[in-house]
Amino acid sequence: MAVLKLIVFVAIPIAISIYCYTNCGKEEIPKIEDGWWGRDSAEQGAVDRPPVPFVVKASNATLADLRSRLENTRFPSSLDGTAFEYGLNSDYLRKVVSHWKDTFNWDAQQAKLNAYPQFKVNIEGIDIHFVRIQPKKPSNSANEKTRAIMLIHGWPGSYWEFYKLIPLLMETKSGDKTNEKESISFEVICPSIPGYGFSEAPHKPGFDALDAARVFMKLMKKLGHDKFYVQGGDWGSAISILMAQAYPENILGVHVNFVFPPVRKASLGPFVRLLIGEIWPSLIHSPAEIKTRLSLKQLFFNAVRESGYMHLQATKPDTVASGLNDSPAGLAAYILEKFSSWSNYDNVHCPDGCITKHFTLDEVLTNVMIYWLAGNIGSSMRFYKEYFTSDDVVPWDSVPVVVPSGIAAFRYELVQHTRSIAELKFSNIVRYTDFPRGGHFAALEVPELLAEDIKAFVRAVESLK
């Protein structure tokens, strides 16, 4: 305890110095201006066309090439007696590749992807892919409302993450008998971030989360929605929050299952509160938060252990992309390792990473297939470099989120903030829920919990009107 107190009293002055260095002087919020990311110039390509239907269809040649690569995988060796402590164990990778090659039914998974209507539309020079599910024709009941909600994925996920969540959101009954008179149906829109899924990657440098927020705002207006809800985790959280900050008049409410940390500007409030809360928890946290929060030591250890990929992708993403884009086994190892450790920190001690404890192997391989078919693991990782080197995003760190906000805090999420910490960023939290289970990929792992929380959040916001 004495050592920890010494760290606190040394760290606080250092934090204050960093804060003053990075925050002195008032930064103006930059004007949000249109961008152009296509190969052609804006004058050549600026044609306003309606969305066109899109269907996922892998050619026989593509699938044959994939099989050949899997059959000729050169596996690395693993250390004796290790599980996932060094990353995805190659012994388990052999099982994954064998399943992918001989058991995985791509036709069935492709049919699932095509079960919902998909489209593409050109915005700012690039084709944006999205799923749009509209509710069945509503009744004439005065108590029935239809609200549009945009669901935004992150890395290394895709729009596929939401396929188990969507049908739960489309159910009009909430399960809460006290609210059965107030039926809310959703129109669900799930876009692929440019450079992810089947959205075209930007052809020019500089496309960051603020650009994605602007593009998605344009998408919703093209679909006839001037006001709507937005939800996301990981990058989806960052984009959702920026949409709420930049377009508060359009966002009815923002719901996130990941509270994004600042970009480069030092955030003194949360840092100091975490330090003080480590020694005097009751000064910072509620009794419930004290029981559920992770210690500062745990948070620090988890952050260090799980952030190596981030440094790589925020600095030299194209280098590692060369290997991942050429090897399906390498791509699977890189992605599946995240689905293991980001679902529970202790999964590193499981010989198989406990992946199938949280997901089916077909579910995670379908996500890998989207990256493989689109050939965009490189552009997806490049999003990190654009974000962390962006001068446009930084000023928004100091802008509070004033629209009604909901936060779903899952027990094994990578970055965790108690409500008292989150309130430094979100000034209008109408719902904050601590869940005893669930991790980073909540929509795919615990869709029933996330769906009910989103519904409850929307009901709470609608009741304020």
C-alpha positions as CSV (number, residue, x, y, z in Angstrom):
1,M,0.0,0.0,0.0
2,A,2.8,2.4,0.8
3,V,4.4,1.8,-2.6
4,L,1.1,2.4,-4.3
5,K,0.6,5.6,-2.4
6,L,4.0,6.7,-3.5
7,I,3.1,5.9,-7.1
8,V,-0.1,7.9,-6.8
9,F,1.6,11.0,-5.4
10,V,4.3,10.8,-8.1
11,A,2.0,10.1,-10.9
12,I,-0.5,12.9,-10.2
13,P,2.0,15.7,-10.7
14,I,3.2,14.0,-13.9
15,A,-0.3,13.6,-15.1
16,I,-1.0,17.3,-14.4
17,S,2.2,18.3,-16.3
18,I,1.2,16.1,-19.3
19,Y,-2.4,17.6,-19.2
20,C,-1.1,21.1,-19.2
21,Y,1.3,20.4,-22.0
22,T,-1.3,18.9,-24.2
23,N,-4.3,21.0,-23.2
24,C,-3.1,24.5,-22.6
25,G,-4.8,26.8,-25.0
26,K,-8.4,26.4,-26.2
27,E,-8.7,24.4,-29.4
28,E,-11.5,25.3,-31.7
29,I,-13.7,22.5,-33.0
30,P,-12.9,22.2,-36.7
31,K,-15.6,22.7,-39.3
32,I,-16.8,19.4,-40.7
33,E,-16.1,19.5,-44.4
34,D,-16.9,17.0,-47.1
35,G,-14.2,14.6,-48.3
36,W,-13.5,12.7,-51.5
37,W,-12.0,9.2,-51.3
38,G,-12.5,7.8,-54.8
39,R,-9.9,7.2,-57.4
40,D,-11.5,9.8,-59.7
41,S,-11.6,13.5,-58.8
42,A,-14.8,14.8,-57.2
43,E,-15.8,16.6,-60.3
44,Q,-15.5,13.4,-62.3
45,G,-17.3,11.1,-59.9
46,A,-19.8,13.2,-58.0
47,V,-23.0,11.5,-59.2
48,D,-25.9,11.0,-56.9
49,R,-27.3,7.5,-57.4
50,P,-29.7,5.5,-55.3
51,P,-28.6,2.4,-53.4
52,V,-28.3,-0.8,-55.5
53,P,-28.9,-4.3,-54.2
54,F,-25.8,-6.4,-53.2
55,V,-25.4,-10.1,-52.7
56,V,-22.4,-11.9,-51.3
57,K,-21.2,-14.5,-53.8
58,A,-17.8,-16.1,-53.7
59,S,-16.7,-17.5,-57.0
60,N,-15.6,-21.2,-57.4
61,A,-12.1,-20.0,-58.4
62,T,-11.8,-17.9,-55.2
63,L,-12.9,-20.9,-53.1
64,A,-10.6,-23.3,-54.9
65,D,-7.7,-20.9,-54.3
66,L,-8.6,-20.6,-50.6
67,R,-8.6,-24.4,-50.3
68,S,-5.3,-24.7,-52.0
69,R,-3.7,-22.2,-49.6
70,L,-5.2,-23.9,-46.6
71,E,-3.9,-27.3,-47.7
72,N,-0.4,-25.9,-48.2
73,T,-0.2,-24.0,-44.9
74,R,3.2,-24.0,-43.3
75,F,2.5,-24.1,-39.6
76,P,4.9,-22.7,-37.0
77,S,5.9,-24.7,-33.9
78,S,4.5,-24.1,-30.4
79,L,6.3,-24.3,-27.1
80,D,5.6,-27.3,-25.0
81,G,3.1,-26.8,-22.3
82,T,1.7,-23.5,-23.5
83,A,-1.8,-22.5,-24.4
84,F,-2.5,-19.0,-25.8
85,E,0.1,-17.2,-23.6
86,Y,2.2,-16.5,-26.7
87,G,-0.7,-15.9,-29.0
88,L,-2.9,-18.4,-30.9
89,N,-1.4,-21.9,-30.4
90,S,-0.4,-23.5,-33.7
91,D,-1.7,-26.9,-32.5
92,Y,-5.1,-25.3,-32.3
93,L,-4.6,-23.5,-35.5
94,R,-4.2,-26.9,-37.2
95,K,-7.6,-27.9,-36.0
96,V,-9.1,-24.6,-37.2
97,V,-7.6,-25.0,-40.6
98,S,-8.8,-28.6,-40.8
99,H,-12.3,-27.5,-39.8
100,W,-12.3,-24.6,-42.3
101,K,-11.0,-26.9,-45.1
102,D,-13.1,-30.0,-44.6
103,T,-16.1,-29.2,-42.4
104,F,-17.0,-25.5,-42.7
105,N,-20.0,-25.0,-45.0
106,W,-19.5,-21.7,-46.8
107,D,-22.6,-22.1,-48.9
108,A,-24.7,-22.2,-45.7
109,Q,-22.9,-19.3,-44.2
110,Q,-23.2,-17.3,-47.4
111,A,-26.9,-17.9,-47.4
112,K,-27.1,-16.6,-43.8
113,L,-25.3,-13.4,-44.9
114,N,-27.7,-12.9,-47.7
115,A,-30.7,-13.5,-45.6
116,Y,-31.0,-9.8,-44.9
117,P,-31.2,-7.2,-47.7
118,Q,-27.9,-5.7,-48.5
119,F,-27.0,-2.7,-50.6
120,K,-24.2,-0.4,-51.9
121,V,-24.3,3.3,-52.4
122,N,-21.6,5.7,-53.5
123,I,-20.8,8.4,-50.9
124,E,-17.8,10.7,-51.3
125,G,-16.4,8.6,-54.1
126,I,-16.5,5.2,-52.5
127,D,-19.1,2.4,-52.4
128,I,-20.6,2.0,-48.9
129,H,-22.0,-1.4,-48.1
130,F,-24.9,-1.8,-45.7
131,V,-27.7,-4.0,-44.5
132,R,-31.1,-2.6,-44.1
133,I,-33.9,-4.4,-42.4
134,Q,-37.3,-2.6,-42.3
135,P,-40.1,-3.7,-39.9
136,K,-43.2,-5.3,-41.1
137,K,-46.0,-2.9,-41.9
138,P,-46.9,-1.4,-38.6
139,S,-50.4,-1.4,-37.2
140,N,-52.4,1.8,-36.9
141,S,-52.1,1.8,-33.2
142,A,-51.2,5.2,-31.7
143,N,-49.0,3.4,-29.2
144,E,-46.7,1.9,-31.9
145,K,-43.6,3.7,-32.9
146,T,-40.9,2.9,-35.4
147,R,-37.4,4.2,-34.9
148,A,-34.4,3.8,-37.1
149,I,-31.2,2.6,-35.4
150,M,-27.7,2.3,-37.0
151,L,-25.5,-0.5,-35.6
152,I,-21.7,0.0,-36.3
153,H,-19.1,-2.7,-35.9
154,G,-15.5,-2.5,-35.0
155,W,-12.2,-4.4,-35.6
156,P,-11.6,-7.3,-36.1
157,G,-15.3,-7.7,-36.5
158,S,-17.7,-6.9,-39.3
159,Y,-21.4,-6.3,-39.9
160,W,-21.8,-10.1,-39.4
161,E,-21.5,-9.6,-35.7
162,F,-25.0,-8.2,-35.6
163,Y,-26.8,-11.1,-37.3
164,K,-27.8,-12.6,-34.0
165,L,-28.8,-9.3,-32.6
166,I,-31.0,-8.1,-35.4
167,P,-33.9,-10.5,-35.0
168,L,-34.0,-9.7,-31.3
169,L,-34.3,-6.0,-32.0
170,M,-37.0,-6.7,-34.6
171,E,-39.2,-8.3,-32.0
172,T,-41.7,-5.6,-31.0
173,K,-42.4,-7.0,-27.5
174,S,-39.7,-6.1,-25.0
175,G,-40.5,-8.8,-22.4
176,D,-41.2,-6.1,-19.9
177,K,-45.0,-6.3,-19.2
178,T,-45.1,-2.8,-17.8
179,N,-44.2,-1.5,-21.3
180,E,-46.4,-3.7,-23.5
181,K,-48.7,-0.7,-24.3
182,E,-45.7,1.1,-25.8
183,S,-44.5,-0.9,-28.7
184,I,-41.4,0.2,-30.5
185,S,-40.2,-1.4,-33.7
186,F,-36.9,-0.8,-35.3
187,E,-35.6,-0.2,-38.8
188,V,-32.0,-1.5,-38.5
189,I,-29.2,-0.3,-40.7
190,C,-25.8,-1.9,-40.4
191,P,-23.1,-0.3,-42.5
192,S,-19.6,-1.6,-43.1
193,I,-16.9,0.9,-42.2
194,P,-15.1,2.0,-45.4
195,G,-12.2,-0.5,-45.8
196,Y,-14.1,-3.1,-43.9
197,G,-16.6,-5.8,-44.9
198,F,-17.8,-5.1,-48.5
199,S,-17.4,-1.3,-48.3
200,E,-14.9,0.1,-50.7
201,A,-11.6,1.2,-49.0
202,P,-10.6,4.9,-49.3
203,H,-8.1,5.5,-52.1
204,K,-6.5,8.5,-50.5
205,P,-4.9,8.9,-47.0
206,G,-6.5,10.5,-44.1
207,F,-9.9,8.7,-43.7
208,D,-10.6,8.6,-40.0
209,A,-13.5,8.0,-37.6
210,L,-14.8,11.6,-38.1
211,D,-14.9,11.0,-41.8
212,A,-16.8,7.7,-41.2
213,A,-19.3,9.6,-38.9
214,R,-19.9,12.1,-41.7
215,V,-20.3,9.4,-44.4
216,F,-22.7,7.4,-42.2
217,M,-24.7,10.6,-41.5
218,K,-25.0,11.1,-45.3
219,L,-26.1,7.4,-45.6
220,M,-28.9,7.8,-43.1
221,K,-30.2,11.0,-44.9
222,K,-30.1,9.1,-48.2
223,L,-32.3,6.5,-46.6
224,G,-34.7,9.2,-45.4
225,H,-33.7,9.3,-41.8
226,D,-33.0,12.8,-40.4
227,K,-33.3,11.6,-36.8
228,F,-32.3,8.2,-35.5
229,Y,-30.5,6.2,-32.8
230,V,-26.9,4.9,-33.1
231,Q,-25.1,2.1,-31.4
232,G,-21.6,0.6,-31.5
233,G,-18.7,-1.1,-29.9
234,D,-15.0,-0.7,-30.6
235,W,-14.6,1.6,-33.6
236,G,-18.4,1.6,-33.8
237,S,-18.4,3.3,-30.4
238,A,-15.9,5.9,-31.5
239,I,-17.9,6.6,-34.7
240,S,-21.2,6.6,-32.8
241,I,-19.9,9.1,-30.2
242,L,-18.5,11.4,-32.9
243,M,-21.9,11.3,-34.6
244,A,-23.6,12.3,-31.4
245,Q,-21.1,15.1,-30.8
246,A,-21.0,16.4,-34.4
247,Y,-24.8,16.0,-35.2
248,P,-26.6,16.2,-31.9
249,E,-29.7,17.6,-33.7
250,N,-30.0,14.3,-35.7
251,I,-29.1,11.7,-33.0
252,L,-32.0,10.7,-30.8
253,G,-29.7,8.8,-28.6
254,V,-26.3,7.0,-28.5
255,H,-25.8,3.6,-27.0
256,V,-22.3,2.1,-26.7
257,N,-20.8,-1.1,-25.2
258,F,-17.3,0.4,-25.3
259,V,-16.3,3.8,-23.8
260,F,-13.6,5.0,-26.1
261,P,-10.5,6.6,-24.5
262,P,-9.1,10.0,-25.7
263,V,-7.1,10.0,-28.9
264,R,-3.9,11.9,-28.1
265,K,-5.0,14.6,-25.7
266,A,-4.3,13.7,-22.0
267,S,-7.5,13.2,-20.1
268,L,-6.7,14.2,-16.6
269,G,-10.1,13.6,-15.0
270,P,-10.4,9.9,-15.5
271,F,-6.7,9.3,-14.8
272,V,-6.8,11.1,-11.5
273,R,-10.1,9.5,-10.5
274,L,-8.7,6.0,-11.2
275,L,-5.6,6.7,-9.1
276,I,-7.6,8.1,-6.2
277,G,-10.2,5.4,-6.5
278,E,-7.5,2.7,-6.1
279,I,-6.7,3.9,-2.6
280,W,-9.9,5.5,-1.5
281,P,-12.6,3.7,-3.6
282,S,-15.5,5.2,-1.7
283,L,-14.5,8.7,-2.7
284,I,-14.9,8.0,-6.4
285,H,-17.0,4.9,-6.9
286,S,-20.4,3.7,-5.7
287,P,-20.7,0.6,-3.6
288,A,-21.8,-1.4,-6.6
289,E,-18.9,-0.1,-8.7
290,I,-16.5,-1.1,-6.0
291,K,-17.6,-4.7,-6.2
292,T,-17.5,-4.9,-10.0
293,R,-14.6,-2.7,-11.1
294,L,-11.2,-4.1,-12.0
295,S,-8.2,-2.9,-10.0
296,L,-5.8,-0.4,-11.5
297,K,-3.2,-3.1,-11.6
298,Q,-5.5,-5.4,-13.6
299,L,-6.5,-2.6,-16.0
300,F,-2.8,-1.7,-16.6
301,F,-1.7,-5.3,-17.1
302,N,-4.6,-6.0,-19.5
303,A,-3.9,-2.9,-21.5
304,V,-0.2,-3.6,-21.9
305,R,-0.8,-7.3,-22.7
306,E,-3.5,-6.6,-25.3
307,S,-2.4,-3.4,-27.0
308,G,0.6,-4.6,-29.0
309,Y,-1.5,-5.0,-32.1
310,M,-2.6,-1.4,-31.7
311,H,0.9,0.0,-31.9
312,L,1.6,-2.0,-34.9
313,Q,-1.6,-1.0,-36.8
314,A,-1.3,2.6,-35.7
315,T,2.3,2.8,-37.2
316,K,3.0,0.3,-40.0
317,P,-0.2,-1.5,-40.9
318,D,0.7,-2.2,-44.5
319,T,3.7,-4.2,-43.5
320,V,1.8,-6.9,-41.6
321,A,-1.0,-6.7,-44.1
322,S,1.3,-8.3,-46.7
323,G,1.4,-11.5,-44.8
324,L,-2.2,-11.6,-43.6
325,N,-3.7,-10.9,-47.0
326,D,-1.7,-13.8,-48.5
327,S,-2.2,-16.5,-45.9
328,P,-5.8,-17.5,-44.8
329,A,-4.3,-19.4,-41.9
330,G,-2.3,-16.4,-40.8
331,L,-5.4,-14.2,-41.1
332,A,-7.5,-16.6,-39.0
333,A,-4.8,-16.8,-36.3
334,Y,-4.5,-13.0,-36.1
335,I,-8.3,-12.5,-35.8
336,L,-9.3,-15.6,-33.7
337,E,-6.7,-14.7,-31.1
338,K,-8.6,-11.5,-30.5
339,F,-11.9,-13.4,-30.2
340,S,-10.3,-15.4,-27.5
341,S,-8.5,-13.0,-25.2
342,W,-11.0,-10.1,-25.8
343,S,-13.8,-12.3,-24.6
344,N,-12.2,-13.2,-21.3
345,Y,-8.7,-12.3,-20.1
346,D,-8.2,-15.8,-18.6
347,N,-8.7,-17.5,-22.0
348,V,-5.0,-17.3,-22.7
349,H,-4.6,-20.3,-20.4
350,C,-7.0,-22.5,-22.4
351,P,-5.3,-24.8,-24.9
352,D,-8.0,-23.8,-27.5
353,G,-8.3,-20.2,-26.3
354,C,-11.8,-21.1,-25.1
355,I,-13.1,-19.6,-28.4
356,T,-15.9,-22.1,-28.7
357,K,-17.0,-21.3,-25.2
358,H,-18.2,-18.0,-26.5
359,F,-18.8,-18.6,-30.2
360,T,-19.1,-21.4,-32.7
361,L,-16.2,-22.0,-34.9
362,D,-18.4,-21.4,-37.9
363,E,-19.4,-17.9,-36.6
364,V,-15.8,-16.7,-36.2
365,L,-14.7,-18.3,-39.5
366,T,-17.6,-16.5,-41.3
367,N,-16.1,-13.2,-40.0
368,V,-12.7,-14.3,-41.2
369,M,-14.2,-15.2,-44.6
370,I,-15.5,-11.6,-45.0
371,Y,-12.0,-10.2,-44.6
372,W,-10.5,-12.9,-46.9
373,L,-13.0,-12.5,-49.7
374,A,-12.9,-8.7,-49.6
375,G,-9.1,-8.7,-49.3
376,N,-9.2,-5.8,-46.9
377,I,-7.4,-6.7,-43.7
378,G,-4.9,-4.1,-44.7
379,S,-7.4,-1.2,-45.1
380,S,-9.1,-2.3,-41.9
381,M,-5.9,-2.0,-39.9
382,R,-5.0,1.3,-41.7
383,F,-8.0,2.9,-39.9
384,Y,-5.9,2.8,-36.7
385,K,-3.1,4.9,-38.2
386,E,-5.5,7.4,-39.6
387,Y,-7.3,7.7,-36.3
388,F,-4.3,8.1,-34.0
389,T,-2.5,10.5,-36.3
390,S,-5.6,12.6,-37.1
391,D,-5.6,16.3,-36.2
392,D,-9.4,16.5,-36.9
393,V,-10.4,13.9,-34.3
394,V,-8.3,15.2,-31.3
395,P,-10.4,18.4,-30.6
396,W,-13.5,16.3,-30.1
397,D,-12.0,14.7,-27.1
398,S,-13.0,17.7,-25.0
399,V,-16.5,17.9,-26.4
400,P,-19.1,16.3,-24.0
401,V,-21.8,14.0,-25.4
402,V,-25.0,15.8,-24.6
403,V,-27.6,13.6,-26.4
404,P,-29.3,10.9,-24.3
405,S,-26.7,8.1,-23.8
406,G,-26.8,4.5,-22.8
407,I,-23.8,2.4,-21.8
408,A,-23.6,-1.4,-21.5
409,A,-20.6,-2.3,-19.4
410,F,-19.7,-6.0,-20.0
411,R,-17.5,-7.7,-17.4
412,Y,-14.7,-8.7,-19.7
413,E,-14.5,-5.7,-22.0
414,L,-11.0,-4.5,-22.7
415,V,-11.4,-0.9,-21.6
416,Q,-13.7,-0.4,-18.6
417,H,-15.0,2.8,-17.1
418,T,-17.4,3.0,-14.1
419,R,-20.4,5.3,-14.5
420,S,-18.7,7.9,-12.4
421,I,-15.8,7.9,-14.8
422,A,-18.0,7.8,-17.9
423,E,-20.0,10.8,-16.7
424,L,-16.9,13.0,-17.3
425,K,-17.6,12.4,-21.0
426,F,-21.3,11.7,-21.2
427,S,-23.4,14.5,-19.6
428,N,-26.8,12.9,-20.2
429,I,-26.6,9.2,-19.3
430,V,-30.1,7.8,-19.1
431,R,-29.1,4.2,-18.7
432,Y,-25.9,2.5,-17.5
433,T,-25.9,-1.3,-17.1
434,D,-23.2,-3.5,-15.5
435,F,-23.3,-7.0,-16.9
436,P,-21.6,-9.9,-15.0
437,R,-20.6,-11.6,-18.3
438,G,-19.8,-10.8,-21.8
439,G,-16.8,-9.3,-23.5
440,H,-15.7,-7.2,-26.4
441,F,-17.9,-8.9,-29.0
442,A,-21.1,-8.6,-27.1
443,A,-23.4,-8.5,-30.1
444,L,-22.2,-11.9,-31.2
445,E,-21.5,-13.5,-27.8
446,V,-24.5,-12.3,-25.7
447,P,-26.9,-10.8,-28.2
448,E,-29.9,-11.3,-25.9
449,L,-28.3,-9.1,-23.2
450,L,-27.3,-6.4,-25.6
451,A,-30.7,-6.4,-27.4
452,E,-32.7,-6.0,-24.2
453,D,-30.4,-3.2,-23.0
454,I,-30.7,-1.3,-26.3
455,K,-34.5,-1.7,-26.2
456,A,-34.7,-0.5,-22.6
457,F,-32.5,2.5,-23.4
458,V,-34.7,3.5,-26.4
459,R,-37.8,3.2,-24.2
460,A,-36.2,5.3,-21.6
461,V,-35.3,8.0,-24.1
462,E,-38.8,7.9,-25.7
463,S,-40.4,8.3,-22.3
464,L,-38.6,11.6,-21.8
465,K,-40.4,13.2,-24.8
